[in-house]
């Protein structure tokens, strides 16, 4: 298999959760001629493994944040190359991500944003405590996925508010609404009329990728 050694090296470096090793592996793969899109795909696959290990208690939050930081630095280096490659530049979809208004927790959302980007989506991460109109504005601007995180029972109702505002704005039918966060469940997702619930960043990314592929 072409670039088998580089793929293994990239995977091992990302799973090590050490930024210098990730950067070194990326540079080695680039030097070997591995296409930027292939490097991103390999790192994205490894990031999914990191998410699974975190969920199983084999890695802890600082490890995941470090791996995500390594991914972001890799994207900064590889982004221009992806843009220059007409074949690799087509995104699966455009996603607006944010933690809803009144909620300042954003670690899980940030990890999810990174994993979606690694999976080939264009991501507009609005951060935390995002006013409802900002989500609507981004959807009107062309985002066809809308991801909302809520980490408190007092703010999860805002996810329903955003959906209601999307309906009022006449753009609900053109966007896939994704919800997540500690108090959020599949039952709540169904109740408020969202399209996708992810218990974890890796699950959300997998489901969004499946939808984008028409699976």
Secondary structure, 3 states (H helix, E strand, C coil): CCCHHHHHHHHHHHHHCCHHHHHHHHHHHHHCCCCHHHHHHHHHHHHHHHHHHHHCCCCCHHHHHHHHHHHHHHHHHHHHHHHHCCCCCCCCCEEEEEEECCCCCCHHHHHHHHHHHHCCCEEEECCCCECHHHHHHHHHCCCCEEEEECCCCCCCHHHHHHHHHHHHCCCHHHCEEEEECCCCCHHHHHHHCCCEECCCHHHHHHHHHHHHCCC
